[in-house]
């Protein structure tokens, strides 16, 4: 399983970050809400290639979602792409 995942939660919320399962919760750290995908190929493209210039991500920190609130499930991301992007953007946040 990939360290970074896109999580499709209830009511249209879509997040990306490091995912861990703790009992009935999905805990997403280094979490961003994906406000605009900015891709032609949808979430699959975003998962494999990372954000584009048109992608809009809002930093949320840590988010906890109950497993029953995941109607769309989780999409595994390319860890190398996302860890590189996260490292650049976490440094920029400081």
C-alpha positions in Angstrom: 0.0 0.0 0.0 1.2 3.5 -0.9 2.1 5.9 1.9 0.3 8.7 0.0 -3.3 8.3 -1.0 -6.2 10.3 -2.3 -9.2 9.7 0.0 -12.6 10.3 -1.4 -14.8 11.1 1.5 -18.5 11.7 2.1 -20.2 14.8 0.7 -17.7 15.5 -2.0 -14.6 16.0 0.2 -11.4 14.7 -1.5 -8.1 14.7 0.4 -4.5 13.7 -0.3 -1.8 12.9 2.3 -0.2 10.1 4.3 -2.8 7.6 5.3 -3.0 5.4 8.3 -5.8 3.2 9.6 -6.5 3.5 13.4 -9.4 1.3 14.4 -12.5 2.7 12.5 -10.7 5.9 11.4 -8.6 6.8 8.4 -6.1 9.4 9.7 -4.6 11.6 7.0 -1.5 13.6 8.0 0.2 16.2 5.9 -3.3 16.5 4.5 -4.4 18.7 1.7 -8.0 19.1 0.5 -8.1 18.8 -3.3 -10.3 21.8 -4.3 -9.6 21.6 -8.0 -8.1 18.6 -9.7 -6.6 20.5 -12.6 -6.2 17.4 -14.7 -7.6 16.1 -17.9 -7.4 12.5 -16.6 -9.1 12.9 -13.3 -7.9 11.7 -9.9 -5.9 8.8 -11.5 -3.7 11.3 -13.3 -3.3 13.3 -10.1 -2.4 10.2 -8.1 0.3 9.1 -10.6 1.7 12.4 -11.8 1.1 14.8 -8.9 -0.4 18.3 -9.0 -0.5 20.3 -12.2 -0.3 24.1 -12.5 -4.1 24.1 -12.4 -4.5 21.9 -9.3 -5.7 23.8 -6.2 -4.8 22.2 -2.8 -5.6 23.6 0.6 -3.5 22.5 3.6 -5.6 21.0 6.4 -2.9 19.4 8.6 -4.5 16.2 10.0 -7.9 14.9 9.1 -9.7 12.0 10.6 -12.5 10.2 8.6 -14.6 7.3 9.7 -14.3 4.3 7.4 -18.0 4.4 6.8 -17.7 7.9 5.3 -15.6 6.8 2.4 -18.1 6.1 -0.4 -15.4 6.6 -3.1 -12.6 4.8 -1.2 -8.9 5.5 -1.6 -6.6 5.9 -4.6 -2.9 4.9 -4.2 -0.5 7.6 -5.3 3.0 7.5 -6.7 5.0 7.9 -3.4 8.1 9.3 -5.1 6.1 12.0 -6.9 4.0 13.0 -3.9 6.8 12.8 -1.3 8.9 15.1 -3.5 6.0 17.5 -3.9 5.2 17.4 -0.2 8.8 18.1 0.8 9.0 21.2 -1.5 5.6 22.5 -0.3 6.1 21.8 3.4 9.4 23.8 3.3 7.6 26.6 1.6 4.9 26.6 4.4 7.5 27.2 7.1 
